[in-house]
Amino acid sequence: AFVEAKSLRHTTLIIAVCTVLVALGLVFLVVPIYGPDFKESIELGLIRLPGVALIGIGGTLAATIVGRGHPEYSLYTALISTPVTMAMYALMIPPWGAHGAALASSLSFSLNFVLAASFYRRATGHRAWGRLWPTRSELDDYRALTPKIRAWAAGVRR
């Protein structure tokens, strides 16, 4: 259980940092790199980003659930989320086009996270929410890792 909780906290921390970096990349790099024709993709990417972040965390929850001997919860998640997603696409794409598709995708990914968190509690007896917040221990892990990465990089440069 300790390793599971620690992996969830590391996943949350890494995804939070990456989400901020992707958002900054969308805002500041898309148009300079790809040109003004791609400006709309910034908004679409930002709409999808919260759901993408949540499904990333949900993947770690799902792996824990399967590792605890409950692969059927992945099937249940698909059986619930797929029709909901199809309905959202049918309702949101006609009036809102690509923005509707991006929103439906983000909501679908968020639903998958919520379902994974719910099934995580069933499989482990623990609430996922409380296990997602990084602690000082995770930050200490990265501090301890930094000199090892520097030493490795110095060895690679030789």
C-alpha positions in Angstrom: 0.0 0.0 0.0 2.9 2.3 0.7 4.4 1.9 -2.8 0.9 2.4 -4.3 0.3 5.6 -2.5 3.8 6.9 -3.2 3.4 6.1 -6.9 0.1 8.0 -7.0 1.6 11.0 -5.3 4.6 11.0 -7.7 2.2 10.6 -10.7 0.2 13.6 -9.5 3.2 15.8 -9.0 4.8 14.9 -12.4 1.5 15.4 -14.2 0.9 18.7 -12.5 4.3 20.0 -13.6 3.9 18.6 -17.1 0.4 20.1 -17.4 1.7 23.6 -16.6 4.5 23.1 -19.1 2.2 21.9 -21.9 -0.2 24.8 -21.2 2.7 27.3 -21.5 3.9 25.5 -24.6 0.5 25.8 -26.2 0.2 29.5 -25.4 3.7 30.6 -26.3 5.0 28.1 -28.9 2.3 26.9 -31.2 1.9 30.1 -33.3 5.6 30.9 -33.5 6.4 27.3 -34.5 3.4 26.4 -36.7 2.1 29.8 -37.7 -1.2 31.7 -37.2 -3.2 29.0 -39.0 -2.8 26.9 -35.9 -4.0 29.5 -33.4 -7.3 27.7 -32.8 -5.5 24.6 -31.7 -4.2 26.4 -28.7 -7.8 26.8 -27.3 -8.7 23.3 -28.2 -5.6 22.0 -26.5 -6.3 24.0 -23.4 -9.9 22.7 -23.3 -8.6 19.1 -23.4 -5.7 19.6 -21.0 -7.5 19.1 -17.7 -9.1 15.9 -18.9 -5.7 14.6 -20.2 -4.1 15.3 -16.8 -6.9 13.5 -15.0 -6.8 10.5 -17.2 -3.0 10.3 -16.7 -3.6 10.0 -12.9 -6.5 7.6 -13.6 -4.1 5.3 -15.5 -2.1 4.9 -12.3 -5.2 4.3 -10.3 -6.4 1.7 -12.9 -3.0 -0.1 -12.8 -3.3 -0.3 -9.0 -6.8 -1.7 -9.3 -5.7 -4.4 -11.8 -2.7 -5.2 -9.7 -5.0 -5.7 -6.7 -6.8 -8.4 -8.7 -9.7 -6.5 -10.1 -9.3 -6.2 -13.9 -13.1 -6.2 -14.2 -13.2 -2.6 -13.1 -11.5 -1.6 -16.3 -14.3 -3.2 -18.2 -16.9 -1.5 -16.1 -15.2 1.8 -16.7 -15.3 1.3 -20.5 -19.0 0.1 -20.3 -20.0 3.2 -18.5 -17.8 5.8 -20.1 -18.1 4.8 -23.8 -21.9 5.4 -24.2 -21.6 8.6 -22.1 -18.8 9.8 -24.4 -20.7 8.9 -27.6 -23.7 10.9 -26.3 -21.5 13.9 -25.4 -20.0 13.8 -28.9 -23.5 13.6 -30.5 -24.8 16.5 -28.4 -21.7 18.8 -28.4 -20.1 18.5 -31.8 -23.1 19.6 -34.0 -23.5 23.0 -32.2 -19.9 23.7 -31.2 -17.7 21.8 -33.7 -14.2 21.2 -32.7 -14.7 23.0 -29.4 -17.5 20.6 -28.6 -15.4 17.6 -29.5 -12.5 18.9 -27.3 -14.9 19.6 -24.4 -16.6 16.2 -24.7 -13.1 14.5 -24.8 -12.0 16.4 -21.7 -15.2 15.5 -19.8 -14.9 11.9 -20.9 -11.3 11.7 -19.6 -12.5 13.3 -16.4 -15.3 10.7 -16.1 -12.7 7.9 -16.5 -10.7 9.4 -13.7 -13.8 9.7 -11.4 -14.7 6.0 -12.1 -11.1 4.9 -11.5 -11.1 6.8 -8.2 -14.4 5.1 -7.2 -13.2 1.7 -8.2 -9.8 2.3 -6.4 -11.7 2.7 -3.2 -13.6 -0.5 -3.8 -10.4 -2.4 -4.6 -8.2 -1.0 -1.9 -10.5 0.4 0.8 -8.8 3.8 0.5 -10.0 7.0 -1.0 -7.9 8.0 -3.9 -8.3 11.7 -3.2 -6.2 11.6 0.0 -3.5 9.7 -1.7 -3.0 12.0 -4.6 -1.5 15.0 -2.8 2.3 15.0 -2.8 4.0 15.3 0.5 7.5 16.4 1.6 8.7 12.8 1.1 8.1 13.0 -2.6 9.9 16.3 -2.9 12.8 14.8 -0.9 12.9 11.9 -3.4 13.5 14.4 -6.2 16.1 16.3 -4.2 17.9 13.0 -3.6 17.6 12.1 -7.3 19.1 15.4 -8.6 22.8 14.6 -7.7 22.4 11.1 -9.2 21.1 12.6 -12.5 24.0 15.1 -12.5 26.5 12.3 -12.0 25.0 10.2 -14.7 24.9 13.1 -17.1 28.6 13.9 -16.4 29.4 10.2 -17.2 27.5 10.4 -20.4 29.4 13.5 -21.6 32.8 11.9 -21.2 
